[in-house]
Amino acid sequence: MDRLKSLFISAWMSLLMVGAARSAWAIYQDPNTVAWYWALLCMLTPLSFFAWVFIANVARTQTASKAVLGVTLLTLLGAVLSPVILEALAWILGAGVIGTALYEWWYSSFGGRHSDILSVGQTLPNLEFINDAGTQLKPHDLNKPLLMIFYRGNWCPLCMAQIKEIAGQYRALAEKGVEILLISPQSQGHTADLAQRFDAPMRFLVDTDNAMAKRLGIAAPNGLPMGMEVLGYDSDTVMPTVIMTDATGKILFADLTDNYRLRPEPETFLKVFSQAGI
């Protein structure tokens, strides 16, 4: 299933771009074909959505993605009410409406997620990671409250936006003695590149071979969009996950989101630590 999703997202993006080009060419050839204008709007709407996500550092997109689906349905109605061009209608229905619906309700969802290991009140298992300098780090050895963010990689714009939000809170978290651990299965090179972007005392860690994610039940085999391997990323990644513990390793909070576009609000972290007396 994950491999199918990996293929879907890459194929859908390509299909939208081809559809936009085809629509623009049809309009160029005959500017009076109204249906192709609807098709072009339908292709450009999801493409604009993804451009916005990459550029605007947005960590949550559930409302915007539903608006995208609404626009694609509007373009379908517009094309039906216009002089019908079957090819334009096929692009709208296939790449536009069906593609966006699959992205909204199938691709974005991880299904029900649960982990007894990560239940509140449990003690976090002993874990081992590698920092961006190549040194081993064990969270338990820090003996501090921890905010652990498992993120998919530098390629994921929502993960990058979430990390930026946390970087904006680091002073408030540091005042509570909290260590921020940002963990991904991506290479040390990509992790070191990311660490250089933030002027904040956060630890950027590598989960080699996704070993700890597998142990915690949060690994995402074949979770990388197909084709991005050429950028040096492994096809296996991790489901976005937040774990918060006190200094003894007791789990105070765990967010196992069932949708990668839904992340905890940044205020949640300070609230949880405050409620725990930290």
C-alpha positions, -999 to +999 in steps of 0.1 A: +000+000+000+028+024+009+045+017-024+013+024-042+010+058-024+046+065-033+038+060-069+005+079-067+018+112-055+046+114-080+024+102-109-004+127-099+020+157-098+033+147-132-003+143-145-013+177-133+016+194-150+009+175-183-028+184-180-020+221-174+003+221-204-023+204-226-050+228-215-028+258-222-020+245-256-057+239-264-065+275-253-036+288-275-050+270-305-086+281-299-091+308-273-129+303-274-130+268-260-144+275-225-141+239-213-103+241-216-102+272-194-120+252-167-095+223-172-066+247-168-080+261-136-086+226-124-049+216-130-034+248-116-054+247-084-037+217-068-003+227-083-007+261-067-016+244-034+016+224-034+037+255-044+021+274-015+029+245+009+066+245-002+070+283-002+049+294+028+062+271+056+027+257+064+025+230+090-012+223+086-032+222+054-064+203+062-086+234+055-068+245+023-068+210+008-106+208+012-108+242-006-088+227-034-112+198-038-141+223-038-125+243-067-120+211-087-156+202-083-166+237-094-145+234-125-162+201-132-196+218-130-184+246-152-171+222-179-204+203-178-224+235-183-201+247-211-200+233-246-187+198-238-152+188-248-147+152-237-109+154-234-111+185-212-138+168-191-116+137-187-087+158-175-109+176-149-126+144-137-095+122-136-065+144-127-085+170-110-115+157-090-105+120-085-068+128-080-075+155-054-101+132-036-075+104-034-050+128-020-074+141+006-089+109+019-065+081+009-029+093+004-028+117+034-042+091+058-021+066+077-052+048+090-056+042+127-023+044+146-018+031+180+013+020+200+012+005+235+049+014+237+041+051+234+011+052+257+011+081+282+026+069+315+048+043+299+086+047+301+103+054+268+124+025+257+162+029+255+169+044+221+201+052+202+206+078+175+235+094+157+239+132+158+248+154+128+285+150+137+284+112+137+284+107+174+260+083+192+234+098+215+210+080+239+181+102+250+180+085+285+216+097+291+205+134+289+184+131+321+162+160+310+126+165+298+125+157+261+105+169+231+112+144+204+100+150+169+102+122+143+101+139+109+101+124+074+131+144+060+142+177+045+120+169+014+088+172+035+076+208+036+052+203+064+079+187+085+102+217+078+074+241+088+068+222+121+105+223+129+105+261+122+076+265+147+095+246+173+127+266+167+105+297+174+097+282+209+131+270+219+138+298+244+105+290+263+113+253+262+149+258+272+137+278+303+120+246+314+152+226+308+137+208+278+159+191+252+146+192+217+154+161+196+146+162+159+149+127+144+148+114+109+161+083+090+176+106+063+214+107+058+238+125+080+246+149+051+209+159+048+206+162+086+238+184+089+224+206+061+192+210+080+210+218+113+228+247+097+195+264+088+185+269+124+202+291+150+187+273+179+201+247+203+182+217+190+197+183+184+193+169+149+196+132+150+197+103+125+178+071+131+201+047+111+181+023+089+149+035+107+158+010+134+143+030+164+112+039+144+106+003+136+111-005+173+085+021+182+061+010+155+062+043+136+082+034+105+068+041+071+083+016+045+083+031+010+070+064+024+092+085+001+075+099-030+088+078-059+117+093-078+131+113-049+157+086-043+178+105-069+182+133-043+199+109-018+169+099+003+160+063+012+126+050+001+117+041+037+108+070+061+089+076+093+054+086+102+054+121+118+053+116+155+058+137+186+069+122+220+073+142+252+088+128+283+099+140+317+135+137+330+129+101+341+117+090+306+080+088+315+059+096+285+038+127+291+024+131+256+025+112+223+010+124+190+006+096+165-012+116+139-032+095+114-028+122+087+006+137+078-010+171+072-023+173+108+004+183+134+000+194+170-003+232+176+030+246+189+013+258+221+005+222+230+041+214+240+045+242+265+010+233+280+019+197+284+052+204+302+035+230+324+008+206+334+035+181+344+051+207+367+080+213+344 
